[in-house]
Amino acid sequence: MNRLFLLLFVLTLTNCSKQEKNSVVDTEKILSQNVEKTKETLKVLTPDQGFARNIPKNQKNWELVGVKDWCSGFWPGVLWYSYEASGDEELREQAEKFTAPLKSIAYSPAENHDIGFMLYTSYGNGYRLTNNEEYKNVLLAAADTLATLYNPNVGSILSWPSQTQFRHNTIIDNMMNLELLFWAAKNGGTKELYNVAESHALVTMKNLVRKDSAIYHVGSFDETTGEFLKGQTHQGYADESMWARGQAWGIYGFSVAYRETHRKEFLETAIKVSEHFLNRLPEDGIPYWDFDDVNIPDAPKDASAAAIAACGLLELSKFVPSKAQSEKYVNAARKMINLLSEAPYYSGDTNQALLLHSTGHLPHDSEIDVPIIYADYYYMEALLRIQKMDSEVTSELAKS
């Protein structure tokens, strides 16, 4: 990267921080606080008890779920990120202990598309940080298992085998599980894993991304002919509304799809769904659970959607064609992470979570305006991404 550009980039961020509070977060301090809080939680939580999922209102501690819950990998992922942030060997040991029980998922018949959420967050981060060959083998097996849900007639992975009312269903969340397949294809798996991931992303792009750049939660297809039947929602406000977390999955998922394939249409899609998300953010900068809920401004917020979108924007910023556009997405991500790092979203001493005010499944009256583990996971990821980015800029400036 050009050193003059780096200097101008830092000056731009500094100026923006004064005007919009985009970069005032003390990343080192927040990460340190999060690490210490995670270590406190580990004093009362062991792998045999289960995995953190949510904290109901008026409770302090995490509600726990078993290995097969789609969120089981996020708590081990938080531990791996905490280890990455601190270098604390105790955290590495705990991350290993909470990761180990998830191994069975890779070697069991696929029950849903969430294998990536479960294992790439846990074993994936573990392998990235330790190069443990056993972790690599588990990930390769997990990718093969996930690929069994692929339907060549449709060209996409079946997301929910149990949800037969949606026929062959492809949900936007599944874009996040493709990274496991892309990784496996480069690390000992077959080329077919790459082909499956690429095809799934293309089908999702062509059918779930609407003309207005909002994204359907669910695309239903004829499992024999591959015909797209309709787009609808399961967790959003309405079929044609913009469910905030789904839009965030799209930002991140299509950015990764471009990184792995270099297909221009994936980059264009990532940009347009990002622009639509940013253009529709409310004044306070954190999305409501669904941008079209008629109860806004009295509708609940979704901190998890902000954290996921921030990660996606930081990823996308590396690939957009102009420096101005890159700065825009980095600044937008910084602003959201800054907002999440303060009241009313930062938990502090409120409970065991890092973030408050996420919304899981409002139509089913589930996990509404509470801490949810995947919000913490992507929040930690975004903080680490920003820390690394700032470190690289500082290092380059020192050389100039």
C-alpha positions in Angstrom: 0.0 0.0 0.0 1.3 3.5 -0.9 2.8 5.1 2.3 1.5 8.6 1.4 -2.0 7.1 1.0 -1.6 5.5 4.4 -0.7 8.8 6.0 -3.6 10.5 4.3 -5.9 7.6 5.4 -4.9 8.0 9.0 -5.4 11.8 8.9 -8.8 11.2 7.3 -9.8 8.8 10.0 -8.6 11.2 12.7 -10.6 14.0 11.1 -13.7 11.8 10.8 -13.4 10.7 14.5 -13.6 14.4 15.6 -16.7 14.9 13.5 -18.6 11.7 13.7 -16.9 9.7 16.6 -15.9 7.1 14.0 -12.5 6.1 15.5 -12.5 7.2 19.1 -12.7 3.6 20.4 -9.6 2.6 22.4 -9.5 -0.8 20.7 -6.8 -2.1 23.0 -8.7 -1.1 26.1 -12.0 -2.6 24.9 -10.4 -5.8 23.9 -8.6 -6.1 27.2 -11.9 -5.5 29.1 -13.6 -8.1 26.9 -10.8 -10.6 27.6 -11.0 -10.2 31.3 -14.8 -10.5 31.3 -14.5 -13.7 29.2 -12.0 -15.1 31.8 -14.5 -14.3 34.6 -17.2 -16.2 32.7 -14.9 -19.2 32.4 -14.8 -19.5 36.2 -18.4 -20.7 36.2 -18.8 -22.3 32.8 -17.3 -25.6 31.7 -17.7 -27.6 28.4 -19.8 -30.3 30.1 -22.4 -27.7 30.9 -22.9 -26.5 27.3 -22.3 -23.5 25.2 -23.4 -19.8 25.7 -26.4 -18.8 23.6 -28.3 -15.9 25.2 -29.1 -14.1 28.5 -32.8 -13.6 29.2 -34.0 -10.3 30.7 -33.3 -9.9 34.4 -30.6 -12.6 34.3 -26.9 -12.3 34.7 -25.6 -15.5 33.2 -25.7 -17.2 29.8 -28.4 -19.7 29.0 -26.6 -22.7 27.6 -27.2 -25.0 24.6 -25.9 -28.3 23.4 -23.5 -29.3 20.6 -26.2 -29.5 18.0 -27.5 -26.0 18.5 -26.5 -23.8 15.5 -24.9 -21.3 17.9 -22.6 -23.8 19.6 -19.5 -22.7 17.8 -19.7 -19.0 18.7 -18.6 -19.3 22.4 -15.5 -21.3 21.5 -14.9 -18.7 18.8 -15.1 -15.9 21.4 -12.5 -17.8 23.4 -10.2 -18.1 20.4 -10.5 -14.4 19.7 -9.8 -13.6 23.3 -6.7 -15.8 23.1 -5.7 -14.0 19.9 -6.2 -10.6 21.6 -4.2 -11.5 24.7 -1.9 -14.4 24.0 -3.1 -15.8 27.3 -2.3 -19.6 27.3 -5.1 -20.2 29.8 -7.6 -18.9 27.2 -6.0 -21.1 24.5 -6.5 -24.2 26.8 -10.1 -23.2 27.5 -10.8 -22.6 23.8 -9.4 -26.1 23.0 -11.7 -27.7 25.7 -14.8 -26.0 24.4 -13.9 -26.7 20.8 -13.3 -30.4 21.2 -17.0 -31.5 21.8 -18.0 -30.1 18.4 -15.9 -32.6 16.5 -18.8 -35.0 16.2 -20.7 -32.5 13.9 -18.1 -33.0 11.2 -18.6 -36.8 11.2 -22.4 -36.9 11.5 -25.0 -36.7 8.7 -25.8 -33.0 7.9 -29.0 -31.8 9.6 -28.7 -28.2 8.4 -26.4 -25.7 6.7 -25.1 -24.4 10.0 -22.0 -26.6 10.0 -19.9 -23.6 9.0 -21.3 -21.5 11.9 -20.6 -24.4 14.3 -17.1 -25.4 13.1 -15.5 -22.6 11.1 -15.9 -20.3 14.1 -14.4 -22.9 16.5 -12.1 -25.3 14.7 -11.5 -22.7 11.9 -10.2 -20.1 14.3 -8.4 -22.8 16.3 -6.5 -24.0 13.2 -5.7 -20.5 12.1 -4.1 -19.7 15.5 -2.4 -23.1 16.3 -1.9 -25.0 13.0 -3.2 -28.1 14.8 -3.4 -30.8 12.1 -6.3 -32.5 13.9 -8.3 -29.3 13.5 -7.6 -29.2 9.8 -8.8 -32.8 9.4 -12.0 -32.0 11.2 -12.6 -28.9 9.0 -12.1 -31.0 5.9 -14.6 -33.6 7.1 -17.0 -30.8 8.0 -16.8 -29.3 4.5 -17.5 -32.7 2.9 -20.5 -33.1 5.3 -21.9 -29.7 4.4 -21.6 -30.4 0.7 -23.9 -33.4 1.0 -26.8 -30.8 1.2 -26.0 -29.5 -2.2 -28.7 -30.0 -4.9 -27.2 -29.8 -8.4 -30.7 -29.3 -9.9 -31.0 -26.0 -8.0 -27.3 -25.2 -7.7 -27.5 -24.4 -4.0 -27.1 -26.0 -0.6 -30.4 -27.0 1.1 -30.4 -24.9 4.3 -33.2 -26.5 6.3 -34.0 -30.1 5.5 -36.7 -30.1 8.1 -38.5 -27.0 6.8 -40.4 -28.7 4.0 -43.0 -25.9 3.6 -40.2 -23.9 1.9 -39.4 -26.7 -0.6 -35.7 -26.6 -1.5 -34.8 -23.6 0.7 -31.8 -21.4 0.4 -31.4 -18.8 3.1 -29.2 -15.7 3.1 -27.5 -16.9 6.3 -26.0 -19.8 4.3 -23.6 -17.4 2.5 -21.6 -17.4 5.7 -21.1 -21.1 5.6 -19.4 -21.0 2.2 -16.1 -19.8 3.6 -15.6 -23.3 5.1 -16.0 -24.8 1.6 -13.7 -22.3 0.0 -11.1 -22.9 2.6 -11.3 -26.7 2.3 -10.9 -26.6 -1.5 -7.6 -24.8 -0.9 -6.4 -27.0 1.9 -6.7 -30.5 0.8 -10.3 -30.8 -0.2 -11.6 -31.4 -3.7 -12.2 -28.8 -6.3 -15.9 -29.7 -6.2 -16.2 -27.9 -2.8 -15.2 -24.7 -4.5 -17.7 -25.3 -7.3 -20.5 -25.9 -4.8 -19.7 -22.7 -2.9 -19.4 -20.7 -6.1 -22.7 -22.1 -7.5 -24.5 -21.5 -4.2 -23.4 -17.9 -4.1 -24.5 -17.3 -7.7 -28.0 -18.8 -7.1 -28.3 -16.7 -4.0 -27.2 -13.6 -5.8 -29.6 -14.1 -8.7 -32.7 -15.0 -6.7 -32.5 -13.6 -3.1 -31.1 -10.2 -3.8 -34.0 -8.0 -4.9 -34.0 -5.2 -7.4 -34.0 -2.6 -4.6 -30.9 -4.3 -3.1 -32.7 -5.6 -0.1 -32.4 -9.4 0.5 -35.0 -12.1 0.9 -34.4 -14.2 4.0 -35.5 -17.4 2.2 -35.6 -18.4 -1.4 -37.8 -21.4 -2.3 -37.0 -23.6 -5.3 -38.4 -26.6 -7.0 -36.0 -29.3 -6.0 -36.3 -31.1 -9.3 -36.4 -28.4 -11.9 -34.4 -25.8 -10.0 -37.1 -23.2 -10.7 -37.2 -20.2 -8.3 -40.6 -20.3 -6.7 -40.6 -17.2 -4.5 -38.8 -15.2 -1.9 -40.1 -14.9 1.6 -39.1 -14.5 5.2 -39.0 -16.7 8.3 -37.4 -14.4 10.8 -38.0 -10.9 9.3 -41.0 -8.6 9.5 -42.5 -9.4 6.1 -41.5 -11.2 2.9 -40.6 -7.9 1.2 -39.1 -6.2 4.2 -35.4 -5.8 4.9 -34.4 -8.0 7.8 -31.3 -6.4 9.3 -29.3 -9.4 10.2 -30.0 -11.0 6.8 -28.8 -7.9 5.0 -25.6 -8.1 7.2 -25.1 -11.7 6.3 -25.3 -10.6 2.6 -22.7 -7.9 3.1 -20.2 -10.2 4.6 -21.0 -13.3 2.6 -20.8 -11.7 -0.9 -17.5 -9.9 0.2 -16.0 -13.3 1.0 -17.4 -14.8 -2.2 -15.6 -12.1 -4.2 -12.4 -12.6 -2.2 -12.4 -16.3 -3.0 -13.6 -16.2 -6.7 -12.7 -12.8 -8.0 -16.0 -12.8 -9.8 -16.9 -9.1 -10.4 -20.6 -9.7 -9.9 -20.1 -10.8 -6.3 -18.2 -7.5 -5.6 -20.9 -5.5 -7.3 -23.5 -7.3 -5.2 -21.6 -6.8 -1.9 -21.4 -3.1 -2.7 -25.0 -2.6 -3.5 -26.4 -4.5 -0.5 -23.9 -2.5 1.7 -25.0 0.8 0.3 -28.6 -0.1 0.8 -27.9 -1.1 4.5 -25.9 2.1 5.2 -28.4 4.4 3.4 -31.3 3.1 5.6 -29.5 3.1 8.9 -31.5 5.2 11.5 -29.9 8.4 12.9 -28.4 6.7 15.9 -26.4 4.4 13.6 -27.6 1.0 14.9 -30.3 -0.9 12.9 -33.6 -1.9 14.1 -34.2 -5.7 13.9 -36.0 -5.1 10.6 -35.7 -1.8 8.7 -39.4 -2.0 7.7 -41.1 -2.8 11.0 -44.1 -0.5 11.3 -43.5 -0.1 15.0 -40.3 1.9 14.4 -39.1 3.8 16.5 -40.5 1.5 19.1 -39.2 -1.7 17.5 -36.2 -3.5 19.1 -32.7 -2.9 17.8 -30.2 -5.6 16.7 -26.7 -5.1 17.9 -25.7 -8.4 16.2 -26.6 -7.1 12.8 -24.4 -4.0 13.4 -21.5 -6.2 14.5 -21.8 -8.6 11.5 -22.2 -5.7 9.0 -19.1 -4.0 10.5 -17.1 -7.2 9.8 -18.5 -7.4 6.3 -17.7 -3.8 5.6 -14.1 -4.2 6.8 -13.7 -7.2 4.5 -15.3 -5.4 1.6 -13.1 -2.3 2.1 -10.1 -4.3 0.9 -11.6 -5.0 -2.5 -13.5 -1.9 -3.7 -11.9 0.0 -6.6 -11.5 3.4 -5.0 -9.7 4.7 -1.9 -12.6 6.9 -1.1 -15.0 4.0 -1.1 -12.6 1.9 1.0 -12.4 4.7 3.5 -16.2 5.1 3.5 -16.7 1.4 4.5 -13.9 1.4 7.1 -15.4 4.6 8.7 -18.9 3.1 8.7 -17.6 0.0 10.4 -15.6 2.0 12.9 -18.7 4.1 13.7 -20.9 1.0 14.4 -18.2 -0.6 16.6 -17.7 2.7 18.5 -21.5 2.8 19.1 -21.5 -0.8 20.3 -18.6 0.0 22.7 -20.6 2.5 24.6 -23.9 2.7 26.5 -26.6 1.5 25.9 -25.1 -1.4 23.8 -21.9 -2.2 25.8 -22.8 -4.5 28.7 -20.1 -3.6 31.1 -21.1 -5.0 34.5 -24.7 -5.7 33.5 -24.2 -9.4 32.8 -21.8 -12.0 31.3 -22.3 -10.8 27.7 -20.2 -8.2 25.9 -23.1 -6.6 24.1 -26.8 -5.9 24.9 -29.8 -5.4 22.6 -29.7 -8.1 20.0 -32.8 -9.6 18.4 -32.9 -13.2 17.3 -36.4 -14.3 16.0 -39.0 -11.7 16.8 -41.9 -13.4 14.8 -41.5 -16.4 17.1 -41.1 -14.2 20.2 -37.6 -15.6 20.7 -34.5 -13.7 21.9 -35.9 -10.2 21.7 -33.7 -7.3 22.9 -31.3 -9.6 24.8 -27.6 -10.5 24.6 -26.9 -13.2 22.0 -23.6 -15.0 21.6 -23.1 -14.4 17.9 -23.2 -10.6 18.5 -20.3 -11.0 20.9 -18.4 -13.2 18.4 -18.6 -10.7 15.5 -18.0 -7.8 17.8 -14.7 -9.4 18.9 -13.9 -10.1 15.3 -14.5 -6.5 14.2 -12.3 -5.2 17.1 -9.5 -7.5 16.1 -9.8 -6.5 12.5 -9.6 -2.8 13.4 -6.7 -3.4 15.7 -4.8 -5.2 13.0 -5.6 -2.6 10.4 -4.4 0.2 12.7 -1.3 -1.7 13.6 -0.4 -2.2 9.9 -0.9 1.5 9.3 1.3 2.5 12.2 4.0 0.0 11.1 4.0 1.4 7.5 4.1 5.0 8.8 7.1 4.1 11.0 9.0 2.9 7.9 8.3 6.1 5.9 
